[in-house]
Amino acid sequence: MLATIFKRAAALITYLLKQWQTRRGIAALLFFALTTLLLSIEIVPHRVSLSEGQVSTKDIFATRDIVFIDQERTENLQEQAASSVRNQYDRDAMVSGAVQNDVAGALAEVKKIQGDTSTSLQDRLNRLRKLLPVYNLPEETLAGLAAPSQKELQLTEQGVNGLISQAMDSEQGVTQVNLEDTKSVIEVKIRRLDLREPYEELGVLLMKKFLRPNTFLNVEKTRLLREAAKKTVPIQQVTIIKGEKIVGAGEIVRADQMAKLKALGLTKSYFPWRTLLGNALLVILLMVVVLFYLYQQNKEIYKSPGHLYLLALIAILVLALAKAIVAINSTQWPEFGSLFGYMAPVAAAGMLIAILLDSRLGVLIVAILSFLLMLMSNGQLRFGVVGMVSGLTGIYSVSKLSKSGDLTRAGLYTGLASICAIGVMELSSSTPLGIVITSAALFGITNGIISSILTIGILPYLESTFRITSSVRLLELSYPGNPLLKRLLTEAPGTYHHSILVGNLAEAAAEAIGGDSLLTRVGAYYHDVGKLKRPYFFIENQMNTDNPHDKIAPTLSTLILTFHVKDGVELAREYKLPEDIINIIEQHHGSGLCTYFYHKALENGQNESVTEEEFRYEGPKPQTREAALVMLADSVEAAVRSLQNRTYNRMEGMVHRIVKDKLLDGQLDECDLTFKDLDVIASAFIQVLSGIFHARIEYPDLSKEKEAEGRKAKSAGVRKQFFRARGR
């Protein structure tokens, strides 16, 4: 049972892996994971187990550049600012008068009791006890108050109310907080008044009874002022440079050092999911941007899994190198330790993508990689700017390659552009001018060298792995010293010169219609390499020899001629030519008819048994414009060369007839050439042919002229001798 389940599961997995959608999905997922990892690799640094007051057992250095807010210090300063703001009070001006009136009213009652002489002393004492029940005054004091004394009462009122008024009108007033303290102070002052003991006690007791707060805390106003004071305190930012020592071995960890360790994430035990999630979403967004661009602007790459894999591989490779370079921190040269990010080879990605895929796509990828470089360097805008400048320079430098050495020159241009960009970015900082010049030259040239070496080094492997024919590879194949071209020149010289002319024709036509002129020219150089197997069976190589086709049947001749296509494909694979060139070799005759041998077979009386299919090439028909151009140029060159009198009109008529025949024969049905393109192609062919087969002045026979001059000179000599003899 389990074996059956595993077998079915394996079959399902195998089936899914064979589907291009599955492979593309797996590749996209892998690219997403690797890119997110490269962006997030420093968000989980090594942890340290330390707390404030502990002794560190080792040196601890900053793992990255960071600017963070020291929250604890900021809060302490804010609290200090808030505490410096006093409590805000509101004063009730009516309270002071009310308290004094209460004191005066109580003394007036005492005065009234004292003045009632119609009652006995005991009655007055009882009335005083009722008036002042809470004070529990001693009998001696009450007895002293029962005796009439208006002057003492007046002095008591003036003294007590004066002290109460003074306290309430003071700056701080009387609050709930200082009420008891104020009573104590006033009591001391009352006892210093020149009053007799009963009135002194009465004044103290009345003051304590009636004194109450006249100043009240305004909580809301106090809170607002303290909040405003907190806001005046600037945020305390701390800048940490990568490689900076945070704590030394043997040091007692201080609060500020602990804050730095926390900011760097060296003391946290949790995983920073939010940062990782943010990086993941950013990568997804950038992937969507690139795919949307390709869908809108370059569907050929969008629909090609191989091209997408190549694009992802280049991006990952350059990002990984940039990450490694940014991570370098040189403590030996602290002036340059933070500048290694300038060497990130963003230009290599731009050059590789421009050479292998598309220049405009290269610009987009360079912009994205420069942005990611800035993120990986903790927001260092200068690295992103230099990466963008060097990348665009690299793309422009390889946009028109004419030889492989141009890649080295592109690296030089990239280095010079990097020097300028680094100089501009560093001049805006406080870096000394000498270090600016040195760092710009050092890191700029290094950037160019790394980008150039990386491009030249991996370009051949990317070409062969992803079967892409770059302009650099085509330029190498176009050199006459290429082994296969040298064989063609020495073993089949007629075919070699024919191929060169076909290349000139096809290249001119490709330029005229906006095709790939370099691929067309190089494809034309190699389109007939299959003739190397049997060169003397082809008329251009038959020099002063009999034509072997005169002695064999037309069907065998056709077989030999058509087989040069298969032979060419085999030789091309043997010499590891690019697939695009092999396709041109395979398609340059399409399913065309060997007209000469077909008609020869008909003339030999084989009308009933002869069919066109026996005398046609196996194909396939040209699938691209470049293959179609080589087909047309091949036929045109051979046909025009066969003309006896190559006038302009005859060549023009021949070109149009061949183009028309190929069109009517259906050989151009599977490529995307338009009728307008065919007219432009014919015009380009005629222009090139006019230059090749132009009329020349017939040179005289110099040997005959010299012989005539010799006879004339000899005759003149004889006559001279004759006249001399007669003169004697």
PyMOL commands that set and color helices and strands:
alter all, ss='L'
color gray80, all
select helices_A, chain A and resi 2-18+20-40+71-83+93-115+121-131+139-146+150-168+179-191+197-210+219-231+255-263+273-297+299-302+305-326+340-343+346-356+359-376+381-397+406-427+433-466+471-478+483-491+493-513+517-526+529-532+535-537+539-541+548-551+554-574+579-587+595-603+612-615+625-641+648-664+675-692+702-727
alter helices_A, ss='H'
color red, helices_A
select strands_A, chain A and resi 60-61+66-69+89-91+215-217+237-240+245-247
alter strands_A, ss='S'
color yellow, strands_A
deselect
rebuild
show_as cartoon
